[in-house]
Amino acid sequence: MELAIDVRGLRKQFGRTEVLAGLDLAVPKGSVFALLGPNGAGKTTTINILTTLVAPDAGTAIVAGCDVARAPGEVQQRIALTGQSAAVDEVLTGTENLVMMGRLSGLTRRAAKARAAELVHRFDLEAAADRRVGTYSGGMRRRLDLALSLVVDVPVLFLDEPTTGLDTRSRQELWAVIRTLADAGTTVFLTTQYLEEADRLADRIAVLDRGRIAAEGTADELKARVGGDVVELRDADGVLVREIPTDGSVHGLRAAIDELDRASVGGAGVDGVQVSIRRPSLDDVFLAITSGAEASTPELVEAK
Amino acid sequence: MTTATVPASARATATAPASARRPRLRGVAAERVFIGRSLIHSVRDVEALLMAVVLPTMLMLMFTFIFGNAIDPSGGYVDYVVPGIILLCAGFGAAGTAISVSRDMTTGIIDRIRTMPLRSGAVLTGHVVESLVRNLVATAVVIGVALLVGFSPNATPLEWLAVVGVVALYILAITYLFAAIGLAAASPEAASGYGFILLFLPYLSSAFVPVDTMPEWLQWIAENQPITPVIETIRSLLLGTPMGDSAWWAVGWCVLIIVVAAVWGAWLFRRKAGRR
């Protein structure tokens, strides 16, 4: 398996705070890889090191076959970054932004214009292409921001929390675009705090917790780690009343249902209860993996 | 619910295989792109452009017609004050550079530029060159208005050329300083605040009144600060007042400021990589 990103023993300290404490990652070529973690887990620092913005204190990181510390220029030729805050020029129009990025990527003026027109069409920005970006909505900005990273079809694309702050529709649009890119062979490395985003988009997921990879694998593999199914109790309106994780055995299930029985008999006023069994979600995985670190996960939000 | 309506952007078709590379930009290609960008900013920010011309012009008219006769009853004050106004004008204009630089440094733009194979400092060069062009234009307008209200220089074409050179050098010096302030400031708002302090310097110089009319302790400051020799040089070139060693001091100060600001700025620029 050829790797697009190969990280070993990466460490980074800011002052006395250890942000990365020996990070190992392996991202196969052409896959979508999600680095999942709460705020402050070290996601952005990881991206900053992999994109040559920050030098690591120790460890190695090979991106697209080049060492980020020894040959940052070589890495820069092969990557694109769409960071957390939109890197768009608000005074310029959408097209001007794209042409500028094309020129900075070594395209001739003509080639840059042609590429800009192509991307404007592909990202559904035709109506706004000649308007200043200052007038764009959040979703349009994000699309343009992503388009700016695609001026050249580089092999590895970094997206730092690409859908934070977007509404549902914009988020799903962006997911579709990212999926298409991966299908065309681009390796996409993204960070996210949204479990659903990782679940829907990523081939592999790594959970980052306090500077270390706490778990890594496909969504299914991670879910399997939590073990058994979860028994849910809902009221007549379908609102979740109780959920009990089980070890997956018949005995475990029976015990869980018995417990629910007692609870619903004892708890007056719960009518028409429905019991269902579901596979564990990434939420369960996340809580199981990072348990003991609850204090550091208040910002964790679930995507709708 | 994986069956959301297919969004429009999903029509994105698979394009070229993802194996292309960005070539490393040669020569001053990046600088040219960023200068072009900054000039577009300049032209589109009509308010800032207007302020850069209107404010110094109003100040000049105020000093000439309101304070002028009180300061110099003979009516020659306009000749005295124009060189100072020119520098004030350059200062106002250059202050905007701190804000533009800070804006670039505090948004994601700088991260994207830093992760590309080019000299990322070129983005600063763009702002500096833009400031030079904008302020030279503003200065020309201010001098034009001055001529209309009675400014009567006796400079030869060669002396005019020297004036342009000194003014350009001064604009560069103060722009570099403001660019470094923009790099140091935590936000564009803070950058504009710090810059304001620098704009007081012309008042503590020979710009509006001769230094020997000031209290003694102030005279020392006024005589030994960088703006006084620059003003005296311009005054001498335009009006034939005694030059003395002003020109040397003027050039020396400007070069020193440029070197210090450039070294400080380069250090700040490197240090801020990856942090915003």
Interface residues (C-beta under 8 A of the other chain):
Chain A: N48 T51 T52 L53 V54 G73 Q76 Q77 R78 I79 A80 L81 T82 G83 Q84 S85 A86 A87 V88 D89 V91 L92 E96 M100 R103 L104 S105 G106 R122 F123 D124 R132 R143 D145 L148 S149 V152 D153 V154 P155 R169 Q172 E173 L174 A176 V177 T180 L181 D183 A184 G185 T186 T187 R200
Chain B: T2 A4 V6 P7 A8 S9 A10 R11 A12 T13 A14 T15 A16 P17 A18 S19 A20 R21 R22 P23 R24 L25 A29 A30 V33 R37 I40 H41 R44 D45 T107 G108 I109 D111 R112 I113 R114 T115 M116 P117 L118 A273 G274 R276
